[in-house]
Amino acid sequence: MLLGNRSSIIILLLLLGFIWLTAKNDYIFTTANLLAIKIISVTGLNILIGATGQVSIGHAAFMGITAYMSAILSSTYSVPVWMSCLISILVVGIVALIIAIPTLRLEGNYLVMATLGFNIVVQIIMNQWESVTGGPSGFAGIPRLSLGTFRIENDRQFFWVIWGVALFLIWITLNLENTKVGRAFKAIRANKVASEVSGIAVHKYRSVAFIISAIYAGIAGFFYAHYMTFISPKTFGILTSLQWLTMSVLGGMGNTWGGILGTSFLTVLPEFLHKLEDLHILFYGSILMGMLIFCPEGLVPALVKLSNAFGHGKINNANQTINTRNSNVIAINHDNKRLFLPSPKNSAEAVIKLEQVSLNFGGLRVLHNITLEFPSNAIHAIIGPNGAGKTTLLNVICAIVEANEGSIKLLENGQNLLLNRYSTHLIAQKIGRTFQVSQIFPGMTVLEHVLIGMHKDIRENLMAGLMGLPSFRKKVQLYEEEALNLLDMFGLSEKAFIYADNLSLFEHKLLEMARAIAGRPVFVLLDEPAGGLSSMEKSDIGWLITKISQSGIGVIFIDHHMDMVSNLANRVVVLHQGMVIADGSPREISNNPEVIGAYLGHQKNMSFSITHGTTFYEQSRIISGN
Amino acid sequence: MTAELTLIPQYIVSGITSGSIYALIALGFSLIYNASRIVNFAQGEFVMLGALLTISFSQERGLPLWAGAIAAVLFVTTVGFLLESGPLRRAKSKNHLILVMLTVGASIFIQGTSMLIWGKDSKTLPPIGGYEPIRILNASIIPQTIFILGVAGSFLFLLSIFFYHTRTGKAIRAVAEYPEGAALLGIPVRHLVMLSFGLSGALGALAGILVTPLTTMSYQCGLMLGLKGFAAAVLGGFGSFLGSVLGGLTLGLMESLGAGLISSTYKDAIAFIMLLGILFCKPTGIIGEAKTHRV
């Protein structure tokens, strides 16, 4: 950041004080008050975008629901204002929950569609249910707010109330980014699958983000109603939702300060250009299109990037102690490295048990009747030609793909740890996973990756975190220390505060493994951990796999490097066309004629393969144990 | 028989009429979605532009109605081309969400421009065959309705021939199925994507021209029509051509029967309640099927 959050808040406060002292007419206060209301909504919208990577074109409906509910309760039914505030915000939360649960389960544009439809329905109800809402002509006579006996009568008095609320919400939102919830939001947006296999309940977090953002819009609606004392359906249409979205896009989607800047800009600028009235819609359309075409990341992130390019920026202002740590980054030093491995919660013998597992994709049989046991005290390798179903087998074990038939259990002391809770993130808490193509979180630091891996074990006081209390910061440092120790073992501690996008392939593989074991799983499944690496790097990976296994975590890995397989694995499972064709020690496997047949074709074709393909030749040499 | 029930044929006719308009708009959505996986939120603006341009050409520039309509359709086709080859292709980020939001931006942009050009008032076109209703069974229909059904029906027929019996049409379907594969086979994917935008501009414009004599048109109307076409597309199964037609007709019928038999106050809400319902219960739509994807 160009400026820290604290200094930015102080600048904002100074600006408000300046307005308070110099503004001569109430018009300026009205504008500033409405600005605060919009900032609250846009901040909420940014939480949603930041957490899900999806947008809503319906948040004005949430604003409208609280505005109308609170107005109707407090004037028609004479409910005390603050009471009606609570009720209406509760209602908005529930409505948001009802929308969130079915829609956020789906990928793609469904959230946009559902929120858009929702906004239109809500606006139609506001217009048509005249007996209650007053219809298109609006609802007047809403009581003003009062704090105790002090009634907030004019714009100047309201100014500090609404900006107090806005600043409080901004402060909370900024602090949220440093909590485990905020980190999970970021991870989900960056890479959904990787979040899930790191044990994050993606759907739950997305729904929570949606509800929080709806509540922000609801808070804005409540203050709007009791400040204006008159509301009409026009205010809460999709055009308003779109304006908020434009503000968010302008400043930088998902960026809190960006939202504040974008909102201020788009609110204040039209005030200066009074003749803009007719150009209003075109103005928003042009800004939205222009930004999306030329600067899709938004103003604030673009500015930050620019300032970093000129050398003013720090990548991260957190824990400075790391910079003094010296460790060998280039390759892992096997001998000098202080070993830090999280030990599994108990050392009891665990076993993954597959019974008659079958899987079809349409007519294609991918896994057929697989019955296997993987005890955790060994290193298991799965090999087989391309398309044999190796990755699919791992996917089935960690429930990324659901098997059509059969059962998969993770038994510890005879008890099934997976039970019936058949969802990826719950399984991920017991079984870590890496991918053939490394699944990292772009835009997150190396350290954050490990903290995401530790997600379920991190116990922190969310309230203290939201308030930004020092005690919280201390607690977080403990976890960061733990994560750094783990990174140290993987030779990555030097790069802890670098964005993972900037790492090499080898480092990505290391980081993924570190993330997978950070959550102290019972097992890790490694999909081609050494794929595409040099032989030096391969031996580092091999060393790490041995260490992981020694610490009591069961290892199942897929690989094509036969030398690595025979050096590391205690046991090799060979898959071919979705079936287990061999299962035994590396030596047994390498002499198995069926395995040689599966890799090279049967005897007849063998000479052809050997003469025409060096890779085949190499493999046959390795397989025959030479 | 109660009075309401005797009106059912009337409701059905008007339901099919507006349904065929929705079907045309929904087809536009599906076309673009299939070619580019983008939900084009500016589809409704094509509808509005088609109608308002025809009004300008025929009433202010003195062209005959048919010539004005053809000119408007061509114009909006060009707008479709430009939307794709301009903003969407030039965008720095090819992130899917950014592109979809770009179409939202384009939609607001077109609305804003249209307000400057045509003002805020509603305008209309004269119905084909005049205002004198024809009676069929219990329904009284103005000739425009028959005209709409005829034109929409024949265009749907022509489109099905285009998609299933011409090289270009088959190529578009191939791109929809598997763009990378199509590109490898030498199908000019980029051109077909552009063509899809143009074609869906034309379909939108046509829908707008047909519907205007019944409903009138202003710069804001595109949004609502677009969204209903969108609801129809989702209802039928987004991206499916047959689904778009079925979705459109279903939506039109539900709307007209719902408004007639239950309450006309919430007529406009019906489409969106159905949209929410289908998203919650069966997001793949009436005839859509779930797609699996590889990790």
Contacts between the chains, C-beta under 8 A, distances in Angstrom:
chain1	res1	chain2	res2	distance
A	53	B	97	6.5
A	54	B	97	6.9
A	55	B	97	6.6
A	55	B	101	6.6
A	57	B	104	7.2
A	102	B	279	6.8
A	102	B	280	4.1
A	103	B	279	6.1
A	103	B	280	7.5
A	106	B	279	7.8
A	106	B	283	5.5
A	109	B	39	4.9
A	109	B	100	5.9
A	110	B	279	5.9
A	110	B	283	6.2
A	112	B	39	7.4
A	112	B	100	6.8
A	113	B	39	7.5
A	113	B	230	7.2
A	113	B	234	6.4
A	113	B	275	6.9
A	113	B	279	6.4
A	114	B	275	7.7
A	114	B	276	6.2
A	114	B	279	5.1
A	116	B	227	6.9
A	117	B	227	7.6
A	117	B	231	6.9
A	117	B	272	4.0
A	117	B	273	8.0
A	117	B	275	4.3
A	117	B	276	5.1
A	117	B	279	7.6
A	118	B	272	7.5
A	118	B	276	6.4
A	120	B	227	6.7
A	120	B	268	7.5
A	120	B	269	7.5
A	120	B	272	4.9
A	121	B	269	5.1
A	121	B	272	4.7
A	121	B	273	6.0
A	121	B	276	7.1
A	124	B	266	6.4
A	124	B	268	5.5
A	124	B	269	4.4
A	124	B	272	7.8
A	125	B	266	7.8
A	125	B	269	7.1
A	128	B	265	4.7
A	128	B	266	6.1
A	128	B	269	7.9
A	193	B	295	6.1
A	238	B	223	7.8
A	242	B	104	6.8
A	242	B	108	6.4
A	245	B	101	7.3
A	245	B	104	7.5
A	246	B	105	7.8
A	249	B	101	6.9
A	278	B	115	6.9
A	278	B	116	6.6
A	279	B	112	7.0
A	279	B	116	7.4
A	280	B	112	7.5
A	281	B	108	5.9
A	281	B	111	5.5
A	281	B	112	3.6
A	281	B	115	6.2
A	282	B	108	7.9
A	282	B	109	6.5
A	282	B	112	2.8
A	282	B	113	5.9
A	282	B	115	7.5
A	282	B	116	6.7
A	283	B	112	7.1
A	284	B	108	5.6
A	284	B	112	7.4
A	285	B	105	5.7
A	285	B	106	7.3
A	285	B	107	7.5
A	285	B	108	3.5
A	285	B	109	3.1
A	285	B	110	7.4
A	285	B	111	6.9
A	285	B	112	4.9
A	285	B	113	8.0
A	286	B	109	6.0
A	286	B	112	7.7
A	288	B	101	7.2
A	288	B	102	8.0
A	288	B	104	6.9
A	288	B	105	3.5
A	288	B	108	6.4
A	288	B	109	7.7
A	289	B	87	5.8
A	289	B	102	6.3
A	289	B	105	3.8
A	289	B	106	6.1
A	289	B	109	5.6
A	292	B	87	7.7
A	292	B	91	6.3
A	292	B	93	7.8
A	292	B	98	5.5
A	292	B	101	5.8
A	292	B	102	4.7
A	292	B	105	5.8
A	293	B	87	5.5
A	293	B	90	5.6
A	293	B	91	4.9
A	293	B	92	6.7
A	293	B	102	6.9
A	294	B	92	6.3
A	295	B	92	7.3
A	296	B	91	6.9
A	296	B	92	5.7
A	296	B	93	3.9
A	296	B	95	6.9
A	296	B	98	4.9
A	297	B	93	7.6
A	361	B	292	6.3
A	391	B	295	7.9
A	395	B	295	6.0
A	400	B	295	5.4
A	401	B	295	7.4
A	435	B	295	7.7
